[in-house]
Structure formats: structure tokens, C-alpha cells
Amino acid sequence: MPDTNWINHPSLKNMSNRKKEILVNLMKESEGKSATDTIPILLNTQKKMNEQGIKFSPQEQNVMFSILSEKLSPQERVRLDAMRKMMHF
């Protein structure tokens, strides 16, 4: 079962329920995956959010990527960060 303690992060306190739902789904889908395998999940999530007119604040994005990269190797973190910059997520 995935760790969901991150949902109580103070930066997410005022996040809307819809954004939290998106974030929970993203974390479930990416659980145990490498940065390479997570990128298509991020792209799909970003597409869905754009279609719904939803956008994470910079603070919410930082927390999201921190959570995503928490269990990655240093090399995988660099790869994920590079993709984040390319995606403008």
C-alpha cells in the first residue's frame, strides 16, 4: 500500500479537493516507477488538468515533485527534474 502521509504536508493544506484527488491518483500511478516511467504519467496528468482548467500553484508543484522524487536515485531525480523543466509543469 502506497504511503499517503504526504497528503498532510502543510503546503497542501489549502489545496482544493479536486487537486488533491489528481495528486493522489498521480502518486498511485507512479508508485515504484522510475523517472522514465513516471514521465508519461505526468504528461497525461498535465493534459487532463489542462482540459479541466486546473493548474497547480508553484508551491503545490514543488511539493508534488518532491514527493515523486523522494524514492528515486540521484540520477533519476536529475532526469525527473530535467523533464519537469521541459514540460513547464
Residue frames as a rotation matrix with the C-alpha (Angstrom) as fourth column:
MET 1
0.579 0.816 0.000 0.00
0.816 -0.579 0.000 0.00
0.000 0.000 -1.000 0.00
PRO 2
-0.061 -0.627 0.776 1.44
0.566 -0.663 -0.491 3.40
0.822 0.409 0.396 -1.00
ASP 3
-0.494 -0.203 -0.845 2.49
0.831 -0.395 -0.391 5.88
-0.255 -0.896 0.364 1.67
THR 4
0.103 0.620 0.778 -0.03
0.702 -0.599 0.385 8.74
0.705 0.506 -0.497 1.78
ASN 5
0.189 -0.090 -0.978 1.36
0.899 -0.384 0.209 10.71
-0.394 -0.919 0.008 4.71
TRP 6
-0.809 -0.560 0.181 2.47
0.578 -0.700 0.418 13.37
-0.108 0.443 0.890 2.23
ILE 7
-0.136 0.841 0.523 -1.16
0.657 -0.318 0.683 14.45
0.741 0.437 -0.510 1.84
ASN 8
0.705 0.377 -0.601 -0.84
0.709 -0.379 0.594 16.14
-0.004 -0.845 -0.535 5.26
HIS 9
-0.418 -0.898 0.136 2.06
0.903 -0.428 -0.046 18.33
0.100 0.103 0.990 4.10
PRO 10
-0.155 0.371 -0.916 1.42
0.528 -0.752 -0.394 21.91
-0.835 -0.545 -0.080 5.31
SER 11
-0.827 -0.215 -0.519 1.84
-0.267 -0.663 0.700 23.28
-0.494 0.718 0.491 1.78
LEU 12
-0.840 0.534 -0.101 -1.15
0.163 0.425 0.890 21.24
0.518 0.731 -0.444 0.66
LYS 13
-0.779 0.514 -0.360 -3.44
0.432 0.023 -0.901 22.35
-0.455 -0.858 -0.240 3.49
ASN 14
-0.192 0.722 -0.665 -5.44
-0.301 -0.688 -0.660 24.76
-0.934 0.074 0.350 1.34
MET 15
-0.947 -0.170 -0.274 -5.37
-0.311 0.261 0.914 22.67
-0.084 0.950 -0.300 -1.84
SER 16
-0.048 0.984 -0.171 -8.78
-0.999 -0.047 0.006 22.02
-0.003 0.171 0.985 -3.36
ASN 17
0.172 0.218 0.961 -10.23
-0.395 0.909 -0.135 18.54
-0.902 -0.356 0.242 -3.07
ARG 18
0.978 0.205 -0.027 -10.10
-0.095 0.329 -0.940 18.15
-0.183 0.922 0.341 -6.86
LYS 19
0.387 -0.912 -0.136 -6.37
-0.746 -0.223 -0.628 18.91
0.542 0.344 -0.766 -6.93
LYS 20
-0.203 -0.433 0.878 -5.78
-0.882 0.470 0.028 16.51
-0.425 -0.769 -0.478 -4.05
GLU 21
0.616 0.516 0.595 -7.65
-0.188 0.830 -0.525 13.83
-0.765 0.212 0.608 -5.95
ILE 22
0.899 -0.349 -0.265 -5.46
-0.281 0.006 -0.960 14.42
0.336 0.937 -0.093 -9.02
LEU 23
0.029 -0.948 0.317 -2.34
-0.934 -0.139 -0.330 14.31
0.357 -0.286 -0.889 -6.86
VAL 24
0.041 0.061 0.997 -3.40
-0.655 0.755 -0.019 11.10
-0.754 -0.653 0.071 -5.12
ASN 25
0.904 0.339 0.259 -4.06
-0.026 0.651 -0.759 9.44
-0.426 0.680 0.597 -8.48
LEU 26
0.645 -0.740 -0.192 -0.72
-0.534 -0.256 -0.806 10.63
0.547 0.622 -0.560 -9.82
MET 27
-0.163 -0.736 0.657 1.11
-0.986 0.148 -0.079 9.22
-0.039 -0.660 -0.750 -6.81
LYS 28
0.364 0.368 0.855 -0.72
-0.379 0.898 -0.225 5.90
-0.851 -0.242 0.467 -7.04
GLU 29
0.997 0.077 -0.020 0.09
-0.045 0.341 -0.939 5.55
-0.066 0.937 0.343 -10.73
SER 30
0.480 -0.877 -0.011 3.75
-0.510 -0.269 -0.817 6.45
0.714 0.398 -0.577 -10.29
GLU 31
0.602 -0.215 0.769 4.37
-0.722 0.266 0.639 4.38
-0.341 -0.940 0.005 -7.13
GLY 32
0.377 -0.555 0.742 7.51
0.068 0.815 0.576 2.28
-0.924 -0.167 0.345 -7.58
LYS 33
0.808 -0.036 0.588 8.21
0.588 0.117 -0.800 3.58
-0.040 0.992 0.116 -11.08
SER 34
-0.297 -0.952 -0.073 11.43
0.884 -0.303 0.356 5.12
-0.361 0.041 0.932 -12.39
ALA 35
-0.305 0.111 -0.946 11.62
-0.107 -0.991 -0.082 8.71
-0.946 0.076 0.314 -13.60
THR 36
-0.942 -0.095 -0.321 11.45
-0.326 0.046 0.944 7.45
-0.075 0.994 -0.075 -17.18
ASP 37
-0.678 0.723 -0.132 8.26
0.639 0.668 0.381 5.51
0.364 0.174 -0.915 -16.43
THR 38
-0.219 0.577 -0.787 6.77
0.739 -0.429 -0.520 8.42
-0.638 -0.695 -0.332 -14.48
ILE 39
-0.850 -0.216 -0.480 7.15
-0.068 -0.859 0.507 10.95
-0.522 0.464 0.716 -17.29
PRO 40
-0.789 0.613 0.044 4.25
0.141 0.111 0.984 9.62
0.598 0.783 -0.174 -19.43
ILE 41
-0.108 0.746 -0.657 2.07
0.977 0.201 0.067 9.61
0.182 -0.635 -0.751 -16.31
LEU 42
-0.398 -0.119 -0.910 2.97
0.471 -0.877 -0.091 13.25
-0.787 -0.465 0.405 -15.65
LEU 43
-0.987 -0.002 -0.160 2.27
-0.136 -0.520 0.843 14.21
-0.085 0.854 0.513 -19.25
ASN 44
-0.503 0.855 -0.123 -1.11
0.518 0.412 0.750 12.51
0.692 0.314 -0.650 -19.16
THR 45
-0.052 0.441 -0.896 -1.94
0.967 -0.203 -0.156 14.18
-0.250 -0.874 -0.416 -15.84
GLN 46
-0.684 -0.274 -0.676 -0.91
0.170 -0.961 0.218 17.56
-0.709 0.034 0.704 -17.19
LYS 47
-0.925 0.376 0.061 -3.08
0.028 -0.094 0.995 17.05
0.380 0.922 0.076 -20.28
LYS 48
-0.179 0.901 -0.396 -6.11
0.843 0.348 0.410 16.14
0.507 -0.260 -0.822 -18.16
MET 49
-0.170 0.061 -0.984 -5.55
0.776 -0.607 -0.172 19.13
-0.607 -0.792 0.055 -15.91
ASN 50
-0.928 -0.204 -0.312 -5.27
-0.025 -0.801 0.599 21.48
-0.371 0.563 0.738 -18.89
GLU 51
-0.692 0.720 0.049 -8.52
0.306 0.231 0.924 20.10
0.654 0.654 -0.380 -20.31
GLN 52
0.161 0.770 -0.617 -10.22
0.919 0.111 0.379 20.79
0.360 -0.628 -0.690 -16.97
GLY 53
0.385 -0.074 0.920 -8.64
0.021 -0.996 -0.089 24.21
0.923 0.054 -0.382 -16.50
ILE 54
0.990 -0.087 -0.115 -6.79
0.124 0.115 0.986 23.08
-0.072 -0.990 0.124 -13.37
LYS 55
0.325 -0.932 0.159 -3.29
0.009 -0.165 -0.986 24.27
0.946 0.322 -0.046 -12.55
PHE 56
0.521 -0.269 -0.810 -1.08
0.848 0.275 0.453 23.57
0.101 -0.923 0.371 -9.55
SER 57
0.957 -0.281 0.073 0.50
-0.290 -0.936 0.200 26.58
0.012 -0.212 -0.977 -7.90
PRO 58
0.216 -0.954 -0.206 4.32
-0.496 0.075 -0.865 26.70
0.841 0.290 -0.457 -7.93
GLN 59
-0.349 -0.310 0.884 4.31
-0.937 0.142 -0.320 25.66
-0.026 -0.940 -0.340 -4.26
GLU 60
0.555 0.636 0.536 2.00
-0.570 0.760 -0.311 22.71
-0.605 -0.132 0.785 -4.98
GLN 61
0.839 -0.313 -0.446 4.21
-0.296 0.424 -0.856 21.70
0.457 0.850 0.263 -7.91
ASN 62
-0.145 -0.959 0.242 7.32
-0.770 -0.044 -0.637 21.77
0.622 -0.279 -0.732 -5.72
VAL 63
-0.149 0.170 0.974 5.69
-0.840 0.499 -0.215 19.54
-0.522 -0.850 0.069 -3.14
MET 64
0.846 0.533 0.024 4.43
-0.421 0.695 -0.583 17.18
-0.328 0.482 0.812 -5.85
PHE 65
0.595 -0.680 -0.428 7.87
-0.326 0.283 -0.902 16.78
0.735 0.676 -0.054 -7.42
SER 66
-0.316 -0.670 0.672 9.48
-0.913 0.022 -0.408 16.42
0.258 -0.742 -0.618 -4.01
ILE 67
0.232 0.510 0.828 7.11
-0.678 0.695 -0.238 13.55
-0.697 -0.507 0.507 -3.25
LEU 68
0.954 0.168 -0.247 7.64
-0.299 0.561 -0.772 11.98
0.009 0.811 0.585 -6.67
SER 69
0.372 -0.900 -0.227 11.41
-0.390 0.070 -0.918 12.11
0.842 0.430 -0.325 -6.41
GLU 70
0.458 -0.142 0.878 11.64
-0.889 -0.056 0.454 11.02
-0.015 -0.988 -0.152 -2.78
LYS 71
0.558 -0.172 0.812 12.37
-0.200 0.922 0.333 7.37
-0.806 -0.348 0.479 -3.54
LEU 72
0.971 -0.238 0.035 14.35
0.078 0.171 -0.982 7.89
0.227 0.956 0.185 -6.75
SER 73
0.249 -0.960 -0.130 18.10
0.930 0.199 0.308 7.55
-0.269 -0.198 0.943 -7.08
PRO 74
-0.027 -0.324 -0.946 20.09
0.129 -0.939 0.318 10.78
-0.991 -0.113 0.067 -7.51
GLN 75
-0.937 -0.341 0.073 20.39
0.090 -0.035 0.995 10.06
-0.337 0.939 0.063 -11.25
GLU 76
-0.391 0.878 0.275 16.66
0.887 0.279 0.369 9.50
0.248 0.389 -0.887 -11.58
ARG 77
0.268 0.452 -0.851 15.99
0.695 -0.702 -0.154 12.75
-0.667 -0.550 -0.502 -9.68
VAL 78
-0.551 -0.547 -0.630 18.13
-0.087 -0.714 0.695 14.66
-0.830 0.438 0.346 -12.17
ARG 79
-0.923 0.234 0.304 16.21
0.369 0.321 0.872 13.05
0.107 0.918 -0.383 -15.04
LEU 80
-0.009 0.985 -0.172 12.84
1.000 0.011 0.012 13.89
0.013 -0.172 -0.985 -13.48
ASP 81
0.106 -0.024 -0.994 13.91
0.385 -0.921 0.063 17.47
-0.917 -0.389 -0.088 -12.79
ALA 82
-0.861 -0.459 -0.219 15.07
-0.045 -0.361 0.932 17.88
-0.507 0.812 0.290 -16.40
MET 83
-0.655 0.693 0.301 11.73
0.673 0.354 0.649 16.60
0.343 0.628 -0.698 -17.67
ARG 84
0.148 0.704 -0.694 9.90
0.884 -0.409 -0.226 18.92
-0.443 -0.580 -0.683 -15.29
LYS 85
-0.303 -0.358 -0.883 11.71
0.018 -0.929 0.370 21.90
-0.953 0.097 0.288 -16.78
MET 86
-0.995 -0.080 0.062 10.95
0.057 0.068 0.996 20.75
-0.084 0.994 -0.064 -20.32
MET 87
-0.410 0.912 0.012 7.28
0.860 0.382 0.338 20.22
0.304 0.149 -0.941 -19.50
HIS 88
-0.760 0.109 0.640 6.90
-0.226 -0.969 -0.102 23.58
0.609 -0.222 0.761 -17.74
PHE 89
0.030 0.760 -0.649 4.88
0.530 0.538 0.655 21.69
0.848 -0.363 -0.387 -15.14
